[in-house]
Amino acid sequence: MGTSISIPAHRAARWSPSPLLAGYALALVVGGFFLWFSGAWGAGFSGADEPAHFLNSWFVSLYAREALGHNPMAFATEFYLHYPKISIGHWPPAYYALISPVFLILPATPQTAMAVNWLVSALPAAGIAWILARLAGRGLALAGAALWALTPLALEGQAFFMLDQPLAACALAATIVWILYAERPTWPRILVFAGLAALAILIKGNGWLVGLVPVLHIVLTGRWSLLRLAKSWVGGALALVPVIPWYGLTAAIAADGFNYRPGPAYALEALAMNLRTLSDNLTPLGLALLAFALWSEGRRRREQPERWSVIAACVSLILATLILQSAVPADLDPRYTDPALPAVVVLALVGALHLLRRVAEAPRRAAAAVLAILLVAPGLAHVAAREPKADLRIDQAVAASVPGEAWLIDGSSGAEGAYIAALAVRDPALSGYAVRASKLLAESDFMGHAYRLKYADSAVAPTLGRLGLAGIVIVERDGMESFAHSAQLRRALAAPGSAFRVVETLPHRGRVGTTWVYRAAGSRPVPAIAAIRALGLPDKARGLTRS
């Protein structure tokens, strides 16, 4: 079969920081290309959660600049009454606190947020390169970084400002630190792991998966001695110190976002979807190579325990992700497998290396090229089929407003959020108000369930009139069915004698759709502040009071 490829033992591999930095730089290049190619750099926000994450971050920076030292809950309450889109509580605050200083230095724009997202989203490539450099050398480290950066999940992470990307980076970093702690249990290492674990959990609820990694790793490696170390238990306790109070306060609010009931039916459905997502991103061949890596490495785990420790940590990260996502009925969404994908890439490439060892010298390069093409095929196909990200022209719509006015916004959750976020950033003094049509004219829970209209058609125009609205923005996207309240609103605006007139018609860029801007006819209305504020806070947040 020819000369075999050498796969160095864990300690034998000569390692330096250069593969880590090179892997990160490679992912930045790939991510930057997709950011431009998808139109995400200039399109602004259109996803349902993007504007909330942006506004949460900007809110933290505004508090630091304008109200530091005052009651933050009171400031949040006041802010929400003006611009009802901040959602700290549904999501934890750590990522927002980390990136909020950026908005103290750079303009608070979608482009700034996407630049931060670009830098953060590429971080898992550095961790992949670190692990593969230890297992198989620099060449495979760079290949792993490139392969991961070209997966559809990693590419889409560059197009949307979300929490899944920093969570994936933090979970992988925590797993790497646990590998180091398992090698040499020291106080600095367990304290860093505890910090990363707490950070992951306070970035997003999925971060609890990090707590499963040590447990699974100990089971897979048989390193039960780690359980006898006081520092292991102290580290776990320290990770929980900032976490328990936060989740004790907000658990009921976060649970509003759960779309399913827990139980075996959901667990099986979630497990099947998550495995399918991993297969779609790396092909069934990638999962087969992963299985081959586990078989090959498992046979020699007693001969090379330190090497097996690294492999077992990757397996632990994958299993932790699948277990948590199958147990917690939040939702079925491909991006929830983001934390597992780097470990899947690592093991698939280790499996490929083991397979190539069994190929004769002459055809080995051709076989490696074929494997590479097959593994990157999903990402290349995704790039080829990717439509541009929708630009809803929110910046132009917001330009029609004047500080101190009240405006109504109607559209999808993402459109409402994008408009509110843009309006709020222009009004740090909180002089104006934004009103969501979905809350004014209808009722539903956090996820839009139990939806019902509040008013008959005849009551819509009087309801608009009593708020003193200066204008109304309607975002209409082709292929998206209008809400019943949206149809009511459009009928009221089209009726003879309507108090509002179209002043701008803004066709969307990248996707078919239109943003309509209506202005109140006649003199500038004065906001009915008492009526707008009476729309109030969500029921679960009514305990927040002003100081």
C-alpha positions as CSV (number, residue, x, y, z in Angstrom):
1,M,0.0,0.0,0.0
2,G,3.0,2.3,0.1
3,T,4.5,4.5,2.8
4,S,1.9,5.5,5.4
5,I,1.2,9.0,6.4
6,S,2.5,9.8,9.9
7,I,-0.1,11.0,12.4
8,P,1.9,12.3,15.3
9,A,1.1,11.5,18.9
10,H,-0.4,14.3,21.0
11,R,2.8,15.2,22.7
12,A,5.0,14.5,19.7
13,A,3.4,17.2,17.5
14,R,5.5,20.3,17.4
15,W,3.1,23.2,17.8
16,S,3.3,27.0,17.5
17,P,0.7,29.8,17.4
18,S,1.1,30.3,13.7
19,P,-1.5,27.6,12.6
20,L,-4.0,29.2,14.9
21,L,-3.4,32.7,13.5
22,A,-3.3,31.4,9.9
23,G,-6.5,29.5,10.4
24,Y,-8.3,32.5,11.7
25,A,-7.0,34.7,8.9
26,L,-8.1,32.2,6.4
27,A,-11.7,32.1,7.9
28,L,-11.7,35.9,7.8
29,V,-11.0,35.9,4.1
30,V,-13.7,33.4,3.4
31,G,-16.2,35.1,5.7
32,G,-15.4,38.6,4.3
33,F,-16.0,37.3,0.7
34,F,-19.4,35.9,1.7
35,L,-20.3,39.1,3.7
36,W,-19.8,41.0,0.4
37,F,-21.2,38.4,-1.9
38,S,-24.4,37.9,0.1
39,G,-25.0,41.7,0.3
40,A,-25.1,41.4,4.1
41,W,-22.6,44.2,4.6
42,G,-24.8,46.9,3.3
43,A,-28.3,45.4,3.6
44,G,-28.9,46.0,7.3
45,F,-31.0,43.8,9.4
46,S,-33.9,41.6,8.2
47,G,-33.8,38.5,10.4
48,A,-36.3,38.3,13.2
49,D,-33.6,38.4,16.0
50,E,-30.9,40.6,14.5
51,P,-32.3,44.0,15.4
52,A,-33.0,42.9,19.0
53,H,-29.3,41.8,19.5
54,F,-28.1,45.0,17.9
55,L,-30.4,47.2,20.0
56,N,-29.6,45.3,23.2
57,S,-25.9,46.0,22.6
58,W,-26.5,49.7,21.8
59,F,-28.8,50.0,24.9
60,V,-25.9,48.8,27.1
61,S,-23.6,51.4,25.6
62,L,-26.2,54.1,26.0
63,Y,-26.7,53.2,29.7
64,A,-22.9,53.3,30.2
65,R,-22.8,56.8,28.6
66,E,-25.9,58.4,29.9
67,A,-27.1,56.6,33.1
68,L,-24.2,54.7,34.7
69,G,-24.7,54.4,38.4
70,H,-28.5,54.7,38.1
71,N,-31.0,51.8,38.4
72,P,-30.4,49.8,35.1
73,M,-33.9,48.2,35.3
74,A,-35.5,51.6,35.6
75,F,-33.5,52.8,32.6
76,A,-34.5,49.7,30.6
77,T,-38.1,50.2,31.5
78,E,-38.0,53.8,30.2
79,F,-36.1,52.8,27.1
80,Y,-38.6,50.0,26.3
81,L,-41.6,52.4,26.6
82,H,-40.0,54.6,23.9
83,Y,-38.5,51.8,21.7
84,P,-40.1,48.4,22.5
85,K,-37.6,46.0,21.1
86,I,-34.9,45.5,23.7
87,S,-35.1,41.9,25.0
88,I,-32.3,41.4,27.6
89,G,-34.0,38.8,29.8
90,H,-35.1,36.7,27.0
91,W,-31.4,36.5,26.1
92,P,-28.6,36.8,28.7
93,P,-26.5,40.0,28.7
94,A,-22.9,38.9,28.4
95,Y,-22.4,39.4,24.6
96,Y,-24.1,42.7,24.7
97,A,-21.9,43.9,27.5
98,L,-18.8,42.7,25.7
99,I,-19.4,44.5,22.4
100,S,-21.2,47.6,23.7
101,P,-17.9,49.5,24.1
102,V,-17.6,49.3,20.3
103,F,-20.7,51.6,20.1
104,L,-19.0,54.1,22.4
105,I,-16.2,54.4,19.8
106,L,-17.7,53.6,16.4
107,P,-21.1,54.6,15.0
108,A,-24.0,52.4,16.1
109,T,-24.9,51.2,12.6
110,P,-25.7,47.8,11.1
111,Q,-22.3,48.0,9.3
112,T,-20.5,48.3,12.6
113,A,-22.4,45.4,14.0
114,M,-21.6,43.3,10.9
115,A,-17.9,44.1,11.2
116,V,-18.0,42.8,14.8
117,N,-19.9,39.8,13.6
118,W,-17.3,39.1,10.9
119,L,-14.5,39.1,13.4
120,V,-16.3,37.0,16.0
121,S,-17.8,34.5,13.5
122,A,-14.4,33.4,12.3
123,L,-13.0,32.6,15.7
124,P,-13.9,28.8,15.7
125,A,-11.5,28.4,12.8
126,A,-8.7,29.3,15.2
127,G,-9.8,26.6,17.6
128,I,-10.1,24.1,14.8
129,A,-6.5,24.9,13.7
130,W,-5.2,24.6,17.2
131,I,-6.6,21.1,17.7
132,L,-5.7,19.8,14.3
133,A,-2.1,21.2,14.6
134,R,-1.7,19.1,17.7
135,L,-3.2,16.0,16.2
136,A,-1.8,16.1,12.6
137,G,0.3,19.2,11.9
138,R,0.0,22.5,10.2
139,G,-1.3,21.4,6.8
140,L,-4.4,19.7,8.1
141,A,-4.9,22.6,10.6
142,L,-5.3,25.0,7.7
143,A,-7.5,22.6,5.7
144,G,-9.8,22.3,8.7
145,A,-10.1,26.0,9.1
146,A,-10.9,26.4,5.4
147,L,-13.4,23.5,5.4
148,W,-15.3,24.8,8.4
149,A,-15.4,28.4,7.0
150,L,-16.9,27.0,3.8
151,T,-19.7,25.1,5.4
152,P,-23.2,26.6,4.9
153,L,-23.7,27.2,8.7
154,A,-20.4,29.1,9.0
155,L,-21.2,31.1,5.9
156,E,-24.7,32.1,7.1
157,G,-23.2,33.1,10.4
158,Q,-21.4,35.9,8.5
159,A,-24.6,37.1,7.0
160,F,-26.7,37.6,10.2
161,F,-25.9,39.3,13.5
162,M,-26.8,36.6,16.0
163,L,-25.6,35.0,19.3
164,D,-24.9,31.5,17.9
165,Q,-21.5,32.6,16.4
166,P,-20.0,33.9,19.7
167,L,-21.5,30.9,21.5
168,A,-19.8,28.5,19.2
169,A,-16.5,30.2,19.6
170,C,-16.8,30.3,23.4
171,A,-17.9,26.6,23.6
172,L,-14.9,25.5,21.5
173,A,-12.5,27.7,23.6
174,A,-13.9,26.2,26.8
175,T,-13.4,22.7,25.4
176,I,-9.8,23.4,24.5
177,V,-9.1,24.8,28.0
178,W,-10.7,21.6,29.4
179,I,-8.3,19.5,27.3
180,L,-5.4,21.5,28.8
181,Y,-6.8,21.1,32.3
182,A,-7.2,17.3,31.9
183,E,-3.6,17.1,30.8
184,R,-2.3,19.2,33.8
185,P,-4.9,20.2,36.3
186,T,-3.8,23.6,37.6
187,W,-5.8,26.4,39.2
188,P,-5.3,28.9,36.3
189,R,-6.6,26.4,33.8
190,I,-9.7,25.5,35.8
191,L,-10.4,29.1,36.5
192,V,-10.2,30.0,32.8
193,F,-12.5,27.1,32.0
194,A,-15.0,28.3,34.7
195,G,-14.9,31.8,33.2
196,L,-15.5,30.5,29.7
197,A,-18.3,28.2,30.8
198,A,-20.1,31.1,32.7
199,L,-19.6,33.3,29.7
200,A,-21.1,30.8,27.3
201,I,-24.2,30.4,29.5
202,L,-24.5,34.1,29.8
203,I,-24.2,34.6,26.0
204,K,-27.1,32.3,25.3
205,G,-29.1,29.6,27.0
206,N,-27.6,26.9,24.8
207,G,-24.3,27.6,26.6
208,W,-25.3,25.2,29.3
209,L,-23.9,22.5,26.9
210,V,-20.4,23.5,28.1
211,G,-21.2,22.0,31.5
212,L,-21.7,18.6,29.9
213,V,-18.3,18.6,28.2
214,P,-16.2,17.7,31.3
215,V,-18.7,15.0,32.4
216,L,-18.7,13.3,29.0
217,H,-14.9,13.7,28.6
218,I,-14.3,12.0,32.0
219,V,-16.6,9.1,31.0
220,L,-14.9,8.7,27.6
221,T,-11.4,8.9,28.9
222,G,-11.8,7.2,32.2
223,R,-10.0,10.1,34.0
224,W,-12.0,9.7,37.2
225,S,-9.2,11.1,39.2
226,L,-10.3,14.6,38.0
227,L,-13.4,14.1,40.1
228,R,-11.2,13.7,43.2
229,L,-9.6,17.1,42.8
230,A,-11.1,19.9,44.8
231,K,-10.2,22.4,42.1
232,S,-12.5,20.6,39.6
233,W,-15.5,21.1,41.9
234,V,-14.5,24.7,42.9
235,G,-14.3,25.5,39.1
236,G,-17.8,24.2,38.6
237,A,-19.1,26.2,41.5
238,L,-17.4,29.4,40.4
239,A,-19.0,29.0,36.9
240,L,-22.4,28.9,38.5
241,V,-21.9,32.0,40.7
242,P,-22.9,34.6,38.1
243,V,-25.2,32.2,36.2
244,I,-27.7,31.0,38.8
245,P,-28.9,34.5,39.9
246,W,-29.5,35.6,36.3
247,Y,-31.4,32.5,35.3
248,G,-33.3,32.5,38.5
249,L,-34.6,36.0,37.6
250,T,-35.2,35.4,33.9
251,A,-36.1,31.7,33.5
252,A,-39.8,32.4,33.0
253,I,-39.1,35.1,30.5
254,A,-36.7,32.9,28.5
255,A,-39.2,30.0,28.5
256,D,-41.6,32.2,26.5
257,G,-39.4,31.5,23.5
258,F,-39.9,27.7,23.7
259,N,-41.9,26.5,20.7
260,Y,-42.3,22.8,21.7
261,R,-43.1,20.6,24.7
262,P,-40.3,18.6,26.3
263,G,-40.4,14.8,25.9
264,P,-39.3,11.9,23.8
265,A,-41.2,13.0,20.7
266,Y,-39.4,16.3,20.6
267,A,-36.1,14.8,21.5
268,L,-36.2,12.3,18.6
269,E,-37.3,15.0,16.2
270,A,-34.6,17.4,17.4
271,L,-31.9,14.7,17.3
272,A,-32.9,13.7,13.7
273,M,-32.9,17.3,12.5
274,N,-29.6,18.2,14.1
275,L,-27.9,15.1,12.7
276,R,-29.3,15.9,9.3
277,T,-28.0,19.5,9.6
278,L,-24.5,18.2,10.3
279,S,-24.8,15.8,7.3
280,D,-26.0,18.6,5.1
281,N,-23.1,20.8,6.1
282,L,-20.4,18.2,5.7
283,T,-22.1,15.5,3.6
284,P,-22.8,12.0,4.7
285,L,-19.2,11.3,3.7
286,G,-18.1,13.7,6.4
287,L,-20.1,11.8,9.1
288,A,-18.7,8.5,7.8
289,L,-15.2,9.8,8.1
290,L,-16.0,11.0,11.6
291,A,-17.1,7.4,12.5
292,F,-13.9,6.0,10.9
293,A,-11.8,8.4,13.0
294,L,-13.5,7.2,16.2
295,W,-12.9,3.6,15.2
296,S,-9.3,4.2,14.3
297,E,-8.4,6.4,17.3
298,G,-10.4,4.3,19.7
299,R,-8.3,1.2,18.9
300,R,-5.2,2.9,20.1
301,R,-6.6,5.0,23.0
302,R,-4.7,3.0,25.6
303,E,-1.4,3.4,23.7
304,Q,-1.9,7.2,23.2
305,P,-4.1,8.4,26.0
306,E,-3.2,12.1,25.6
307,R,-4.1,12.0,21.9
308,W,-7.4,10.2,22.8
309,S,-8.1,12.9,25.3
310,V,-8.2,15.5,22.5
311,I,-10.4,13.2,20.3
312,A,-12.7,12.5,23.3
313,A,-13.1,16.2,23.9
314,C,-14.3,16.7,20.4
315,V,-16.8,13.9,20.8
316,S,-17.9,15.4,24.1
317,L,-18.6,18.8,22.5
318,I,-20.7,17.1,19.7
319,L,-22.6,14.9,22.2
320,A,-23.2,17.8,24.6
321,T,-24.7,19.9,21.7
322,L,-27.0,17.1,20.6
323,I,-28.1,16.2,24.1
324,L,-28.9,19.8,25.1
325,Q,-30.7,20.6,21.9
326,S,-32.7,17.3,22.2
327,A,-33.7,17.9,25.8
328,V,-34.5,21.7,25.8
329,P,-37.5,22.3,23.5
330,A,-36.6,25.8,22.4
331,D,-36.9,25.3,18.6
332,L,-35.8,23.3,15.7
333,D,-33.2,25.4,13.9
334,P,-30.1,24.4,12.0
335,R,-28.0,27.1,13.7
336,Y,-28.4,25.5,17.0
337,T,-25.8,22.9,15.9
338,D,-23.2,25.6,15.5
339,P,-21.2,24.6,18.6
340,A,-20.9,21.0,17.4
341,L,-19.7,21.8,13.8
342,P,-16.1,22.6,14.6
343,A,-15.6,19.3,16.4
344,V,-17.3,17.4,13.5
345,V,-14.9,19.1,11.0
346,V,-11.9,18.1,13.2
347,L,-12.9,14.4,13.4
348,A,-13.9,14.2,9.8
349,L,-10.5,15.3,8.7
350,V,-8.8,13.0,11.2
351,G,-10.9,10.2,9.6
352,A,-9.8,11.3,6.2
353,L,-6.2,11.2,7.2
354,H,-6.6,7.7,8.5
355,L,-8.3,6.6,5.3
356,L,-5.6,8.1,3.2
357,R,-3.0,6.1,5.1
358,R,-4.6,3.0,3.6
359,V,-4.3,4.3,0.0
360,A,-1.2,3.5,-2.1
361,E,1.3,6.3,-2.5
362,A,0.6,7.0,-6.2
363,P,-3.2,7.7,-6.1
364,R,-3.1,9.3,-2.6
365,R,-3.0,12.9,-3.8
366,A,-5.9,12.3,-6.2
367,A,-7.9,10.6,-3.5
368,A,-7.2,13.6,-1.1
369,A,-8.4,16.0,-3.8
370,V,-11.6,14.0,-4.4
371,L,-12.3,13.9,-0.6
372,A,-11.7,17.7,-0.4
373,I,-14.1,18.5,-3.3
374,L,-16.8,16.3,-1.9
375,L,-16.5,17.8,1.6
376,V,-16.6,21.4,0.4
377,A,-19.4,20.7,-2.1
378,P,-22.3,21.8,0.3
379,G,-20.6,25.1,0.9
380,L,-19.9,25.8,-2.7
381,A,-23.4,24.9,-3.7
382,H,-24.7,27.2,-0.9
383,V,-22.7,30.1,-2.3
384,A,-23.9,29.4,-5.8
385,A,-27.6,29.3,-4.8
386,R,-27.5,32.1,-2.2
387,E,-29.8,35.0,-2.9
388,P,-28.8,38.4,-1.7
389,K,-29.8,39.4,1.8
390,A,-32.9,41.6,1.7
391,D,-32.3,45.3,2.1
392,L,-35.6,46.7,3.5
393,R,-34.4,50.4,2.9
394,I,-35.0,51.1,6.6
395,D,-32.4,53.8,6.7
396,Q,-34.3,55.9,4.2
397,A,-37.6,55.2,5.9
398,V,-36.2,56.4,9.3
399,A,-34.9,59.6,7.6
400,A,-38.5,60.7,7.2
401,S,-38.9,61.0,10.9
402,V,-38.1,64.0,13.2
403,P,-37.0,63.7,16.9
404,G,-39.9,63.9,19.3
405,E,-42.4,62.3,17.0
406,A,-44.3,59.0,17.4
407,W,-44.2,56.5,14.4
408,L,-46.0,53.3,13.8
409,I,-44.2,50.4,12.2
410,D,-45.8,47.4,10.6
411,G,-44.2,44.3,9.0
412,S,-42.5,41.1,10.0
413,S,-40.8,40.9,13.4
414,G,-37.5,41.6,11.8
415,A,-38.8,44.6,9.9
416,E,-40.4,46.0,13.0
417,G,-37.2,45.5,15.0
418,A,-34.9,47.0,12.3
419,Y,-37.0,50.1,12.1
420,I,-37.2,50.5,15.9
421,A,-33.5,50.0,16.3
422,A,-32.7,52.6,13.6
423,L,-35.1,55.1,15.1
424,A,-33.7,54.6,18.6
425,V,-30.1,55.1,17.6
426,R,-31.1,58.5,16.2
427,D,-32.7,59.4,19.4
428,P,-30.4,58.8,22.4
429,A,-32.3,61.5,24.4
430,L,-35.5,59.3,24.2
431,S,-37.6,62.1,22.9
432,G,-39.7,60.1,20.4
433,Y,-41.7,56.9,20.4
434,A,-42.1,53.8,18.2
435,V,-45.2,51.8,18.2
436,R,-45.4,48.2,16.9
437,A,-48.5,47.5,14.8
438,S,-48.3,43.9,15.9
439,K,-48.8,45.0,19.5
440,L,-51.2,47.9,19.0
441,L,-53.7,46.1,16.7
442,A,-53.2,42.5,17.8
443,E,-52.3,40.3,20.8
444,S,-50.0,37.3,20.9
445,D,-47.2,35.8,23.1
446,F,-43.5,36.3,22.6
447,M,-43.3,33.9,19.7
448,G,-46.4,35.2,18.0
449,H,-48.6,32.3,19.1
450,A,-52.2,32.7,20.4
451,Y,-52.6,35.5,17.9
452,R,-55.9,37.5,17.8
453,L,-57.0,40.9,16.6
454,K,-57.9,43.6,19.1
455,Y,-60.2,45.7,17.0
456,A,-62.8,45.5,14.3
457,D,-62.0,47.4,11.0
458,S,-64.1,50.4,12.0
459,A,-62.0,51.0,15.1
460,V,-58.6,51.0,13.5
461,A,-58.6,54.6,12.2
462,P,-59.8,56.0,15.5
463,T,-57.1,54.0,17.3
464,L,-54.4,55.5,15.1
465,G,-55.9,58.9,15.6
466,R,-55.8,58.9,19.4
467,L,-52.0,58.2,19.5
468,G,-50.9,61.4,17.7
469,L,-48.8,59.5,15.2
470,A,-46.6,61.6,12.9
471,G,-46.3,58.7,10.4
472,I,-46.6,55.1,9.6
473,V,-44.1,52.7,7.9
474,I,-45.3,49.5,6.3
475,V,-42.8,46.9,5.2
476,E,-44.2,44.5,2.6
477,R,-42.1,41.5,1.5
478,D,-43.1,39.4,-1.5
479,G,-43.9,35.8,-0.6
480,M,-44.6,36.7,3.0
481,E,-48.3,36.5,4.0
482,S,-49.6,39.6,5.6
483,F,-50.8,39.5,9.2
484,A,-54.5,40.1,9.7
485,H,-53.8,43.4,11.5
486,S,-51.6,44.5,8.6
487,A,-54.5,44.0,6.2
488,Q,-56.7,46.0,8.6
489,L,-54.1,48.8,8.7
490,R,-53.8,49.0,4.9
491,R,-57.5,49.2,4.5
492,A,-57.7,52.0,7.0
493,L,-54.9,53.9,5.2
494,A,-56.6,53.4,1.8
495,A,-60.0,54.5,3.0
496,P,-61.4,57.9,1.9
497,G,-60.7,60.5,4.4
498,S,-57.6,58.8,5.8
499,A,-55.4,61.1,7.9
500,F,-52.2,59.7,6.3
501,R,-50.6,60.1,2.8
502,V,-47.9,58.1,1.1
503,V,-44.7,60.3,0.9
504,E,-42.2,57.6,-0.1
505,T,-42.2,54.3,-1.9
506,L,-39.0,52.4,-1.4
507,P,-38.5,49.2,-3.4
508,H,-36.3,46.6,-1.6
509,R,-32.9,45.7,-2.8
510,G,-31.9,42.0,-3.1
511,R,-35.5,40.7,-2.7
512,V,-38.9,41.7,-4.1
513,G,-40.8,43.9,-1.7
514,T,-41.6,47.5,-0.8
515,T,-41.3,49.8,2.2
516,W,-44.1,52.4,2.3
517,V,-43.7,55.6,4.3
518,Y,-46.9,57.5,5.2
519,R,-47.0,61.0,6.8
520,A,-49.9,62.5,8.7
521,A,-51.6,65.1,6.6
522,G,-51.8,68.7,7.9
523,S,-49.9,70.1,10.8
524,R,-47.4,68.0,12.8
525,P,-49.2,65.9,15.3
526,V,-48.2,65.9,19.0
527,P,-47.6,62.4,20.4
528,A,-50.3,61.3,22.9
529,I,-47.6,60.3,25.3
530,A,-49.9,58.9,28.0
531,A,-51.8,56.7,25.5
532,I,-48.6,55.4,23.9
533,R,-47.0,54.6,27.3
534,A,-50.2,52.9,28.4
535,L,-49.4,50.3,25.7
536,G,-46.8,49.4,28.3
537,L,-44.5,46.5,29.0
538,P,-45.0,42.7,28.5
539,D,-46.8,41.1,31.4
540,K,-43.6,39.4,32.7
541,A,-41.8,42.7,32.8
542,R,-44.4,44.7,34.7
543,G,-42.3,44.4,37.9
544,L,-39.8,46.8,36.5
545,T,-40.4,50.3,37.9
546,R,-38.8,53.6,37.4
547,S,-36.6,55.0,40.2
